[in-house]
Amino acid sequence: MNNEKPLDIHGKPYSRVMFIVIMLVATFAGMLMQTSLGTAVPTLMKDFNINLATAQEATSWFLLANGIMVPVSAYLSVKFSTKWLYIVAYGLLFAGTLITFTAPTTTWTWFLFGRIVQAIAVGISMPLMQVVMVYMFPAEKRGAAMGLGGLVIGMAPAIGPTLSGWILSKTHHFLGLTLSDSWRTIFLIPLIIVGIAIIFGLVFLKDVVPNEEVKLDFLSLVESTIGFGLFLWALTNVSVAKYDGWLDIAHVIVPGTIGILIVVAFIVRQTRMKNPFLDVKVFLNKQFTITTILASLAMMAMMGIEMMLPTYLQNLRGMSPLNSGLMLLPGALMMGLMSPITGSIYDKVGAKRLALVGFTILAIATVPFYFIDLHTNHLFITVMYTVRMFGISMVMMPLTASAMSALPPHEAPHGTAANNTMRQVASAVVVSLLTSVTQSIINSNKPSASLKVSDALAYGEKMLNASLDGFHVSFLIALGFAVVGVLLAFTLRDGKVIAKESSK
């Protein structure tokens, strides 16, 4: 950053530091919502009287709504004022968090509604943050700036399970209420942070993304919403206990297929429009496409372990939410520490070397998870998880920065929306895939109910082994993502790729 005060699109000076701080902190609070319920799943199951698959809907539906909103973000960021788009997004985040905080335990759908409102807000604010970074910083400094963004996009989901585990272990007092071991307290900190961000945002947030008088193509909006919505909804249905997994015709195959067909129609329509709702032609840029796919694989590899490990530690090892969260804390801290560093390294060497080394480390550190059992040393699990997060930190934000630098600035809103849509779809796929695979293997290998009556001890042992088999397969799938990442990284171009500045 230079000492000269930056100007917004109206030619007025503003504080870039305050803008970035507010943007990062508020978006961090929103991104916490993506995985913060990971260690709270057993608590939600108990309080709402629901099973594992139903409890996971709190994450699946968040990803669903978030995934629907991200394609819309390209239009919103160009059409509307940066400042007021952020204020509206933070207002929705505050409202959604308040809804979940106050949801009665007799109404699971009300809780899910709050999660959906939260996701809509994050679906606006997260892509907008990346667009703002593109316009705030020149290409040669964008890696370090995106590294700061990595504290949000990477560290927030990573630290979510640990934070919620700590919160669930304490007794909290709020507005005269005593909240002990309650999932409600998970939403207190984000609620306060977002409220403060709204107040400061009214003063320090400015318009930095140039606006255009683009018209909303209603048909594109409908196709995008229904297409991505049906596809992601089908994925969330995979892990619903009362359905038949991937083979359920009515709730998975039919809506998933229809969703894909509508998405294809949406893509074809965008390629023929003069001013597309979402310019999918950004995928004609090879560097952008490969880095986007790799970033999605990194997200899948991260979520694959992060969402399953707390459940394994609590349900099979009998750990408390706090202790299971603490085991993930070093990994989250590693992610936060390394993201700005790897962003700066990217500015010097480009994405290919970082991707190759990062995915290799990720693959090697994932192998031991396939062999963990009921007696695996806790420290060993923590170390391996931390090494995995080190590998992910080497690829996540450098790949995102590389994807954005491969496009000229005027394509940033569409590139960001496309990049984030891919990541959100990938996250929804991996949560649904691993949850359904784990549950399916448990159901296939669990002992008969008669054994529970005749020999309860043997029944318990076989049930634990069946559950362990399910987690092993999930961890093996996560390893597969890392291996594919290593192979695909070889196709990246050497050095740092920067698109030429061009007019639209």
NUSE-551117 format. One record per residue (C-alpha): residue in one letter; x, y, z. Coordinates in steps of 0.25 Angstrom, whole numbers, plus 2048, in hexadecimal, padded with zeros to 3 digits. Example, Ala and Ser with C-alpha at 12.3 -4.5 7.8 and 13.67 -1.06 7.14 Angstrom:
<rs>
a8317EE81F
s8377FC81D
</rs>
This chain:
<rs>
m800800800
n80580E7FD
n80381A806
e7FA8217FC
k7EC820800
p7E48187F7
l7D781E7F0
d7CA8177EE
i7C28177E1
h7BD8257E5
g7CB82B7E6
k7CA82C7F5
p7D58277FE
y7D281C808
s7DA814812
r7DE80780B
v7E2801819
m7D5803820
f7CE7FE813
i7D67F1813
v7D57EF822
i7C67F0822
m7C47E8816
l7CD7DD81B
v7C87DC829
a7B97DC825
t7BB7D281A
f7C37CA824
a7B77CA82D
g7AF7C5821
m7B87BA81D
l7B97B582B
m7AA7B1829
q7AF7A781E
t7B579D827
s7B37A2835
l7A8797838
g7B278C835
t7B5789843
a7A778D847
v7A078283F
p79F77884B
t799784853
l78F787848
m78B779847
k788778856
d781786858
f77878484B
n77677584C
i77C77383E
n785769838
l79376C832
a78E76D823
t784777828
a78D77F830
q797780824
e78C78781D
a790794825
t79D79481D
s79778E810
w78C79880F
f7967A3812
l79F79F806
l79279D7FE
a78D7AC800
n79B7B17FF
g79E7AA7F2
i7917AF7EC
m7957BE7EF
v7A37BE7EB
p7A07BE7DC
v7977CA7DE
s7A27D17E5
a7A97D57D8
y79C7DD7D4
l79A7E37E1
s7A97E87E3
v7A87EF7D5
k79A7F57D6
f79A7FA7E5
s7A28037EE
t7AD7FB7F4
k7AB802802
w79C7FF802
l79D7F17FD
y7A67EE808
i79D7F5812
v7917ED80D
a7997E080E
y79D7E281C
g78F7E6820
l78A7D881A
l7967D1821
f7927D882E
a7837D482C
g7867C6829
t78F7C4835
l7857CA83E
i77A7C0838
t7837B483B
f7877B9849
t7787BA84D
a7737AE846
p76B7A584F
t770796850
t76279284C
t76379883E
w76F793836
t76A79A829
w76B7A7830
f7797A5833
l77C7A1825
f7757AD820
g77F7B6828
r78A7AE822
i7857B1814
v7847C0817
q7937BF81C
a7977B880F
i7907C2806
a7987CD80D
v7A57C680C
g7A27C37FE
i7A27D27FB
s7AE7D6804
m7B87CB802
p7B97CD7F2
l7B87DC7F4
m7C47DC7FD
q7CD7D67F2
v7C77DF7E7
v7CB7EB7F0
m7D97E67F2
v7DB7E67E3
y7D77F47E2
m7DF7F97EE
f7EC7F37EB
p7F57F27DE
a7F77E47D9
e8067E37DE
k8007E57ED
r7F47DD7EB
g7FA7D07F1
a7FD7D67FE
a7EF7DD7FE
m7E87D07FB
g7F17CA806
l7E97D3810
g7DD7CE80A
g7E27C080D
l7E07C381C
v7D17C4818
i7CF7B980E
g7D97AF813
m7DA7B2822
a7CC7B5826
p7C77A7822
a7D37A1828
i7D17A7835
g7C27A6836
p7C279883C
t7CC79C847
l7C57A884B
s7B87A284C
g7BE796854
w7C37A185E
i7B67A885E
l7AE79B861
s7B779886D
k7B47A5874
t7A97AB87C
h7A57B9876
h79C7C487A
f7957CD870
l78A7D7873
g7867D1880
l7867C387A
t78F7B887E
l7947AF873
s79B7A3877
d7A179986D
s79779F863
w7997A0854
r7937AD854
t79F7B485A
i7A67B084D
f79F7BB846
l7A17C6851
i7AF7CA84C
p7AC7CB83D
l79F7D3841
i7A77DD849
i7B27DF83E
v7A87E0833
g7A07EB83B
i7AD7F383D
a7B17F182E
i7A47F782A
i7A6803832
f7B480682E
g7B1802820
l7A780D81E
v7B3817820
f7BF81081A
l7BA80780F
k7BB80E801
d7B780B7F3
v7C48057EC
v7BE7FC7E2
p7BA8037D5
n7AB8027D3
e7A48007C6
e7958017C1
v7937F37BF
k7857ED7BE
l7817E17C6
d77E7D57BC
f7737CF7C4
l7747C27BC
s7827C07BF
l77F7C37CE
v7747B97CE
e77D7AE7C7
s7897B17D0
t7807B07DD
i7787A47D9
g78479C7D2
f78E79E7DD
g78379D7E7
l77E7907E2
f78C78A7E0
l79178E7EE
w78378A7F5
a78577C7EE
l79377B7F5
t78E77F802
n783774801
v78D7697FF
s79176980E
v78276A813
a77F75D81B
k77175B816
y77675B807
d77E7507FF
g78B7587FE
w79075A7F0
l7867507EA
d77A7587EF
i77275B7E2
a7687657E7
h77176D7F0
v77F76C7EA
i7807667DC
v77476E7D6
p77677C7DC
g78577A7DA
t7847777CB
i77A7827C9
g78378C7D0
i78F7887C7
l78678A7BB
i7827977BF
v79079B7C3
v7957977B5
a78979F7AF
f78E7AB7B7
i79C7AA7B2
v7987A97A4
r78F7B57A5
q79B7BD7AC
t7A47BA7A0
r79A7C0797
m7977CD79E
k79E7DA79C
n79E7DE7AA
p79D7D07B2
f7977CF7C0
l7A47C67C3
d7AF7C67B8
v7B27B87B8
k7BC7BB7AD
v7C67BD7B8
f7C87AE7B8
l7CE7AF7AA
n7DA7B47B1
k7E27A77B4
q7EA7AD7C0
f7DD7B27C6
t7D67A57C4
i7E179C7C9
t7E47A57D6
t7D57A57D9
i7D47967D8
l7E07957E1
a7DB79E7EB
s7CE7967EB
l7D57897ED
a7DD7907F9
m7D07947FF
m7CA7867FE
a7D7780804
m7D678A810
m7C7788812
g7C8779810
i7D077881D
e7CB784824
m7BD781824
m7BF772827
l7CA772832
p7C277983D
t7B776F83C
y7C176383C
l7C8769849
q7BB76C850
n7B276084C
l7BD75584B
r7C875A855
g7BE76185F
m7C576E85F
s7BE77B863
p7BB786859
l7C678F85F
n7D178485E
s7CD780850
g7CE78E84C
l7DB790853
m7E178584B
l7DE78D83E
l7E379A844
p7F1799840
g7ED796831
a7E47A2831
l7EF7AB837
m7F97A582C
m7EF7A9821
g7EE7B7827
l7FD7B9828
m8017B481B
s7F67BA812
p7FC7C8811
i80A7C2810
t8067B9804
g7FF7C47FE
s80C7CC7FE
i8147C07F9
y80A7BF7EE
d80D7CD7E9
k81C7C87E7
v81B7BA7E2
g80C7B87DD
a8027AD7E0
k8087A17D9
r81379E7E3
l80B7A17EF
a8007987EA
l80978C7E7
v80F78D7F5
g8027907FC
f7FA7857F6
t80677B7F8
i80777F807
l7F777E808
a7F7770802
i80276B80B
a7FC770817
t7EE76A814
v7F375C812
p7F4759822
f7E675D823
y7E275081C
f7E9748827
i7E474F833
d7DC74783D
l7D674884B
h7E3749852
t7EB752848
n7F375C850
h7EC769851
l7F977184F
f7FC769842
i7EE76D83D
t7F077C840
v7FE77C839
m7F977582D
y7ED77F82C
t7F778B82E
v800786823
r7F478481A
m7EF79281C
f7FE797819
g7FC79080C
i7EF797809
s7F47A580D
m7FE7A3802
v7F47A17F8
m7E77A87FB
m7E97B77FA
p7F57B67F0
l7EC7AF7E7
t7E07B97E9
a7EA7C47E6
s7EF7BD7DA
a7E17BB7D5
m7DE7CA7D7
s7EB7CF7D1
a7E97C67C4
l7DD7CF7C1
p7DD7DE7BD
p7D77E67C9
h7CA7E97C1
e7C77DA7C2
a7CA7D97D1
p7BB7D97D5
h7B77CE7CC
g7C47C67CF
t7C27C77DE
a7B47C37DD
a7B87B77D4
n7C47B37DD
n7BB7B47EA
t7B07AC7E3
m7B97A17E0
r7BE7A17EE
q7B17A17F4
v7AC7967EB
a7B878E7EF
s7B67907FE
a7A778C7FD
v7AB77F7F5
v7B677B7FF
v7AD77D80B
s7A2775805
l7AB76B7FF
l7B376880C
t7A7768815
s79F75F80C
v7AB75580A
t7AE755819
q79F75281D
s79E748812
i7AA740816
i7A5741825
n79773C821
s79D730819
n7A772C823
k79F72E830
p79C722838
s78E71C839
a784722843
s78371484A
l79171584E
k78E721856
v78571985E
s78E70C85F
d79B713861
a79B722863
l7AA722864
a7AD71B857
y7A2724850
g7A9731855
e7B772C850
k7B2728842
m7AA735841
l7B673D844
n7BE73583A
a7B373782F
s7B4746832
l7C3746831
d7C273F823
g7B974A81F
f7C3755823
h7CE74E81D
v7C874E80F
s7C575D811
f7D3760814
l7D7757808
i7CF7607FF
a7D576C804
l7E3766801
g7DE7647F3
f7DB7737F1
a7E97777F5
v7EF76D7EC
v7E77727E0
g7EC7807E4
v7FA77C7E3
l7F87767D5
l7F07827D0
a7FA78C7D6
f8047887CB
t7FC78E7C1
l7FD79C7C6
r8067A67C0
d8137AA7C6
g8157B77CD
k80B7C17D0
v8007C37C5
i7FB7D27C4
a7F07D57BA
k7F27E27B2
e7EA7EE7B7
s7E07F07AC
s7D37F77AA
k7C67F07A9
</rs>
